[in-house]
Amino acid sequence: MYSIQTITVGICAKNEEAIIKYCLGAVCIALRNLAHRRVQVVVNTNSSTDATLSIAQMFAERYDFFHVISSGKNLVDAQRAIVKGFPADTFVFIDADIIIDKTAIQKLILALEENSKIVATYATYIPHTVKKSTWLRTVNAVYDTQKQLQTKRFYLHGRVFATRDWYFPSTKSMRLRIQNSSSKILSNLPEKNQVLIADDIFLSSYLLHKYGIGAIKQITKAKVYYEPVHTLRDFYRGYRRRNLEMLKLTILYPEYNYLLPYLNRKVNWKGFFFKTDFPSQIIWLYFLVQRFVFSHILKLEIVLIVFRLRNSFEQWVPTQSSKLIMHKKIGASFEN
């Protein structure tokens, strides 16, 4: 039995004024189930240019356990500032564009306490209910939630997760590895893209390598509500971001390459044919074709970058279609 006494809840929010109020409101409600622990909430507005900072400051003025900082150029930098500035037994990181269930944090923490071999836990993601869903939104929702179509996930899914060990190499050490690498891909990317900037891929590798396969677990009863992307551009942005990050990881940290089978999921074809209805099969086939096309587009871009036939564009471009402006009936629960 592992006892957790101090918890830091970190929320990295850059230009999230449309939803941050509801996200923070849901967090405040969820913290009522952790009354016997020392909890602090840290919102890193990460150089926001909209009203995100002022909204977060309203919560800080109301609650003494709320803190607001503004630090970092990307997600990893923002999380690092939270970890260094607000140490705790366990860190819970929450995306700023989601709504957590009132028991979600409690369930993630309890799972860590009940099994000392589990080092990180993450939530189950449920799409917001809408009157009418677009085709691409439906495809993404099926991809996120249809367990029977995929094999087991061993890696971390970063929308909402709790971990007893957060580690990320310094920018200096990563750049040293880049300098010692002969990779033309890395050398031709702009400097701002020459570091790992997404947390869940490297962090998954680090945790699985240090603590063993099985150190990360999804908690099905820890529910989180999110808005799936519903444009082809955002679909590709997410695919591109993750796969460029995977490519960087394999080049810069070859000691983790043996974990690659545990960082991706394969299609469960038996489940596909025998456990799903025909409409879901059509959606899934479309998704596989779409991913096939995306992979070739990305390969072409990498070739053009290597031969300097084009400049790379930003890797971390936030998706826009997942920034749901909350319905009044959803947001009303968090107004007071």
Secondary structure as UniProt FT lines:
FT   STRAND          6..12
FT   TURN            17..19
FT   HELIX           20..30
FT   HELIX           31..34
FT   TURN            35..36
FT   STRAND          38..44
FT   TURN            46..47
FT   HELIX           52..62
FT   TURN            64..65
FT   STRAND          66..69
FT   HELIX           75..85
FT   STRAND          90..94
FT   TURN            96..97
FT   STRAND          99..100
FT   TURN            102..103
FT   HELIX           104..114
FT   TURN            116..117
FT   STRAND          120..127
FT   HELIX           135..145
FT   HELIX           147..149
FT   TURN            158..159
FT   STRAND          160..163
FT   HELIX           171..179
FT   HELIX           184..188
FT   HELIX           191..193
FT   HELIX           199..211
FT   TURN            213..214
FT   STRAND          216..226
FT   HELIX           232..252
FT   HELIX           254..262
FT   HELIX           269..274
FT   HELIX           278..306
FT   TURN            307..308
FT   TURN            321..322
FT   HELIX           328..331
FT   HELIX           332..334
//
